[in-house]
Every structure is written in C-alpha cells, then in structure tokens.
Amino acid sequence: MKLDEFTIGQVFETKSFKLTKEDIIRFAKEFDPQYMHLDEEKAKQGRFNGIIASGIHTMALSFKLWIEQGMYEEDVIAGTEM
C-alpha cells in the first residue's frame, strides 16, 4: 500500500514481539542512554516505576513488524511521513 491508500480508522494487526529487560538495556546503552532505560533504581522513582524501552526502540520494532506484515510490498518508503 502506498501512503495515500491508507485511510483514517483502518486497523492492522501484526504479530507480537517480546523484549527482555536485557534487550532494552542493550539497545539503550548504544542508542538512547537515558536513565529510564538503564538505571533501575532511578527509573523506579520516575513516572513509569521502572525501566522502560526507548521510544526509538519501540518505533524500530513497530516498523519491523509492519514491514513483515507485507503492507509495503516492494515500495521503498524510507520512513517518510511517519
């Protein structure tokens, strides 16, 4: 599907993907080293009450699952208009 073929309200379901705490920390160390992704004690004091995955990490995983769903077929979208 091309971007202009999507309509508001459409729903798509991908398969699921489970991240471990180790996955979250490994990614954060390299790409998003904020305390809420790395420091369990400090993260417990924050609004999420513990370590959370980086938004960059979850967006990348969402994109992976979306591509695996086959919606873009051979179209190269390169993250445009995300």
Secondary structure, 3 states (H helix, E strand, C coil): CCHHHCCCCCCCCCCCCCCCHHHHHHHHHHHCCCHHHHCHHHHHCCCCCCCCCCHHHHHHHHHHHHHHHCCCCCCCCCCCCC
